[in-house]
Amino acid sequence: MSIEQELLQQMGDLHQRMHRLFNDRLRAQGASLAQLKLLMLVDRAGSIRSTEIADALAQAPRTVTEAVDGLERDGLVVRSPDPNDRRAKRISLTEAGSMIIRDVAPHRDTFAAEFFTALSASDMAEYLRILRALNDRIVEMGAPSSLGDRPGSEGGSGQ
């Protein structure tokens, strides 16, 4: 295995383990990572269409519709008519949805602090520099510059 392949493998493994562990910790608080990711995307956008959510999260439109239906039932988001397309709806956070994000923030901060104790301050700064360089490179290769954008599109989702 080349070093490039091993780097990709290690990055994937780390992402998957972090995702699982953080999701398990969120479940203990009555939330889920999938729910939080969707709520945070809507929060950043202010108001967003389901198709934009599907693109940003790389999910099937039906999956997004079901997730939004659940969040709407729970009073965390609200759908309203899109002023530019009467067939479409825009999804926005309710105060309860905003509260979920605020309530989870300390758990996310604790998780990050615990996780990054493996690195010194200078290691974290170097890791951040490397991640920024890799993010810049992936955008140069054609990935969207914002996670709410489609590849090759300009603009953003309010980030």
C-alpha positions as a LaTeX table, in Angstrom:
\begin{tabular}{lrrr}
\hline
Residue & $x$ (\AA) & $y$ (\AA) & $z$ (\AA) \\
\hline
Met1 & 0.00 & 0.00 & 0.00 \\
Ser2 & 1.34 & 3.42 & $-0.94$ \\
Ile3 & 1.61 & 6.17 & 1.65 \\
Glu4 & $-1.17$ & 8.05 & $-0.15$ \\
Gln5 & $-3.45$ & 5.01 & 0.10 \\
Glu6 & $-2.59$ & 4.54 & 3.77 \\
Leu7 & $-3.29$ & 8.23 & 4.47 \\
Leu8 & $-6.71$ & 7.92 & 2.83 \\
Gln9 & $-7.40$ & 4.73 & 4.78 \\
Gln10 & $-6.36$ & 6.30 & 8.08 \\
Met11 & $-8.43$ & 9.44 & 7.38 \\
Gly12 & $-11.47$ & 7.31 & 6.57 \\
Asp13 & $-11.02$ & 5.13 & 9.64 \\
Leu14 & $-10.63$ & 8.19 & 11.89 \\
His15 & $-13.72$ & 9.84 & 10.41 \\
Gln16 & $-15.80$ & 6.70 & 10.87 \\
Arg17 & $-14.65$ & 6.12 & 14.47 \\
Met18 & $-15.21$ & 9.78 & 15.43 \\
His19 & $-18.65$ & 9.70 & 13.83 \\
Arg20 & $-19.67$ & 6.54 & 15.70 \\
Leu21 & $-18.32$ & 7.62 & 19.08 \\
Phe22 & $-19.78$ & 11.14 & 18.91 \\
Asn23 & $-23.12$ & 9.74 & 17.72 \\
Asp24 & $-23.16$ & 7.32 & 20.66 \\
Arg25 & $-22.50$ & 10.22 & 23.05 \\
Leu26 & $-25.22$ & 12.34 & 21.42 \\
Arg27 & $-27.71$ & 9.48 & 21.71 \\
Ala28 & $-27.08$ & 9.46 & 25.44 \\
Gln29 & $-28.22$ & 13.11 & 25.37 \\
Gly30 & $-31.34$ & 12.30 & 23.32 \\
Ala31 & $-30.05$ & 13.50 & 19.94 \\
Ser32 & $-28.32$ & 11.98 & 16.93 \\
Leu33 & $-25.45$ & 13.10 & 14.76 \\
Ala34 & $-27.61$ & 12.86 & 11.63 \\
Gln35 & $-30.22$ & 15.10 & 13.24 \\
Leu36 & $-27.57$ & 17.55 & 14.45 \\
Lys37 & $-25.86$ & 17.74 & 11.03 \\
Leu38 & $-29.17$ & 18.58 & 9.38 \\
Leu39 & $-30.09$ & 21.14 & 12.02 \\
Met40 & $-26.67$ & 22.81 & 11.79 \\
Leu41 & $-26.91$ & 22.97 & 7.99 \\
Val42 & $-30.33$ & 24.64 & 8.22 \\
Asp43 & $-28.96$ & 26.98 & 10.90 \\
Arg44 & $-26.03$ & 28.05 & 8.69 \\
Ala45 & $-28.29$ & 28.55 & 5.68 \\
Gly46 & $-31.03$ & 30.35 & 7.58 \\
Ser47 & $-33.55$ & 28.90 & 5.16 \\
Ile48 & $-32.88$ & 26.08 & 2.70 \\
Arg49 & $-34.68$ & 23.85 & 0.22 \\
Ser50 & $-34.73$ & 20.06 & 0.60 \\
Thr51 & $-32.84$ & 19.65 & $-2.67$ \\
Glu52 & $-30.03$ & 21.82 & $-1.30$ \\
Ile53 & $-29.93$ & 19.70 & 1.86 \\
Ala54 & $-29.75$ & 16.52 & $-0.21$ \\
Asp55 & $-26.85$ & 17.94 & $-2.23$ \\
Ala56 & $-24.99$ & 19.22 & 0.83 \\
Leu57 & $-25.33$ & 15.99 & 2.80 \\
Ala58 & $-24.99$ & 13.67 & $-0.22$ \\
Gln59 & $-28.33$ & 12.08 & 0.61 \\
Ala60 & $-31.21$ & 10.88 & $-1.55$ \\
Pro61 & $-34.08$ & 13.39 & $-1.71$ \\
Arg62 & $-36.46$ & 10.84 & $-0.15$ \\
Thr63 & $-34.10$ & 10.36 & 2.80 \\
Val64 & $-33.98$ & 14.12 & 3.36 \\
Thr65 & $-37.77$ & 14.42 & 3.08 \\
Glu66 & $-38.21$ & 11.73 & 5.74 \\
Ala67 & $-35.63$ & 13.37 & 8.01 \\
Val68 & $-37.23$ & 16.81 & 7.61 \\
Asp69 & $-40.68$ & 15.28 & 8.23 \\
Gly70 & $-39.39$ & 13.92 & 11.54 \\
Leu71 & $-37.78$ & 17.21 & 12.54 \\
Glu72 & $-40.98$ & 19.04 & 11.64 \\
Arg73 & $-43.07$ & 16.60 & 13.72 \\
Asp74 & $-40.71$ & 17.24 & 16.63 \\
Gly75 & $-41.12$ & 21.00 & 16.20 \\
Leu76 & $-37.45$ & 21.55 & 15.33 \\
Val77 & $-37.95$ & 22.93 & 11.80 \\
Val78 & $-40.75$ & 24.56 & 9.87 \\
Arg79 & $-41.52$ & 24.51 & 6.16 \\
Ser80 & $-42.64$ & 27.69 & 4.42 \\
Pro81 & $-43.32$ & 28.55 & 0.77 \\
Asp82 & $-40.30$ & 29.49 & $-1.33$ \\
Pro83 & $-40.91$ & 33.04 & $-2.59$ \\
Asn84 & $-39.05$ & 32.24 & $-5.84$ \\
Asp85 & $-40.74$ & 28.90 & $-6.63$ \\
Arg86 & $-44.29$ & 28.29 & $-5.48$ \\
Arg87 & $-43.83$ & 24.51 & $-5.87$ \\
Ala88 & $-40.94$ & 24.43 & $-3.39$ \\
Lys89 & $-40.73$ & 24.80 & 0.37 \\
Arg90 & $-37.96$ & 26.37 & 2.41 \\
Ile91 & $-36.93$ & 24.79 & 5.69 \\
Ser92 & $-36.00$ & 26.93 & 8.68 \\
Leu93 & $-35.17$ & 26.24 & 12.31 \\
Thr94 & $-37.65$ & 26.84 & 15.07 \\
Glu95 & $-36.52$ & 28.08 & 18.47 \\
Ala96 & $-36.62$ & 24.44 & 19.65 \\
Gly97 & $-34.26$ & 23.47 & 16.80 \\
Ser98 & $-31.89$ & 26.28 & 17.73 \\
Met99 & $-32.02$ & 25.11 & 21.35 \\
Ile100 & $-30.91$ & 21.59 & 20.33 \\
Ile101 & $-27.84$ & 23.07 & 18.65 \\
Arg102 & $-27.07$ & 25.21 & 21.71 \\
Asp103 & $-27.64$ & 22.27 & 24.09 \\
Val104 & $-25.28$ & 20.01 & 22.13 \\
Ala105 & $-22.49$ & 22.60 & 21.89 \\
Pro106 & $-20.97$ & 21.83 & 25.31 \\
His107 & $-20.93$ & 18.10 & 24.50 \\
Arg108 & $-19.24$ & 18.80 & 21.16 \\
Asp109 & $-16.70$ & 21.03 & 22.93 \\
Thr110 & $-16.00$ & 18.37 & 25.56 \\
Phe111 & $-15.59$ & 15.72 & 22.88 \\
Ala112 & $-13.15$ & 17.93 & 20.93 \\
Ala113 & $-11.14$ & 18.80 & 24.04 \\
Glu114 & $-10.90$ & 15.13 & 25.06 \\
Phe115 & $-10.02$ & 14.00 & 21.54 \\
Phe116 & $-7.32$ & 16.59 & 20.89 \\
Thr117 & $-5.43$ & 15.92 & 24.13 \\
Ala118 & $-3.49$ & 13.45 & 21.95 \\
Leu119 & $-1.83$ & 16.46 & 20.26 \\
Ser120 & 0.30 & 19.29 & 21.58 \\
Ala121 & $-0.66$ & 22.89 & 20.77 \\
Ser122 & 1.98 & 23.01 & 18.03 \\
Asp123 & 0.78 & 19.65 & 16.62 \\
Met124 & $-2.79$ & 21.00 & 16.50 \\
Ala125 & $-1.64$ & 24.13 & 14.68 \\
Glu126 & 0.28 & 22.01 & 12.16 \\
Tyr127 & $-2.66$ & 19.63 & 11.73 \\
Leu128 & $-4.96$ & 22.59 & 11.10 \\
Arg129 & $-2.53$ & 23.95 & 8.51 \\
Ile130 & $-2.46$ & 20.56 & 6.78 \\
Leu131 & $-6.25$ & 20.20 & 6.84 \\
Arg132 & $-6.66$ & 23.67 & 5.32 \\
Ala133 & $-4.17$ & 22.77 & 2.58 \\
Leu134 & $-6.03$ & 19.52 & 1.85 \\
Asn135 & $-9.39$ & 21.32 & 1.81 \\
Asp136 & $-7.98$ & 23.90 & $-0.60$ \\
Arg137 & $-6.63$ & 21.11 & $-2.82$ \\
Ile138 & $-9.90$ & 19.18 & $-2.91$ \\
Val139 & $-11.68$ & 22.36 & $-4.00$ \\
Glu140 & $-9.05$ & 22.87 & $-6.73$ \\
Met141 & $-9.81$ & 19.30 & $-7.86$ \\
Gly142 & $-13.49$ & 20.16 & $-8.33$ \\
Ala143 & $-15.17$ & 19.69 & $-4.95$ \\
Pro144 & $-17.58$ & 22.40 & $-3.84$ \\
Ser145 & $-15.98$ & 25.26 & $-1.93$ \\
Ser146 & $-18.89$ & 25.17 & 0.52 \\
Leu147 & $-20.61$ & 22.01 & 1.67 \\
Gly148 & $-23.90$ & 23.51 & 0.54 \\
Asp149 & $-22.64$ & 23.98 & $-3.04$ \\
Arg150 & $-22.69$ & 21.58 & $-5.94$ \\
Pro151 & $-19.32$ & 20.83 & $-7.56$ \\
Gly152 & $-18.39$ & 23.58 & $-9.98$ \\
Ser153 & $-20.97$ & 26.03 & $-8.64$ \\
Glu154 & $-20.16$ & 29.44 & $-7.25$ \\
Gly155 & $-21.62$ & 30.88 & $-4.08$ \\
Gly156 & $-22.58$ & 29.18 & $-0.90$ \\
Ser157 & $-25.28$ & 28.12 & 1.46 \\
Gly158 & $-24.78$ & 30.97 & 3.86 \\
Gln159 & $-21.53$ & 29.82 & 5.38 \\
\hline
\end{tabular}
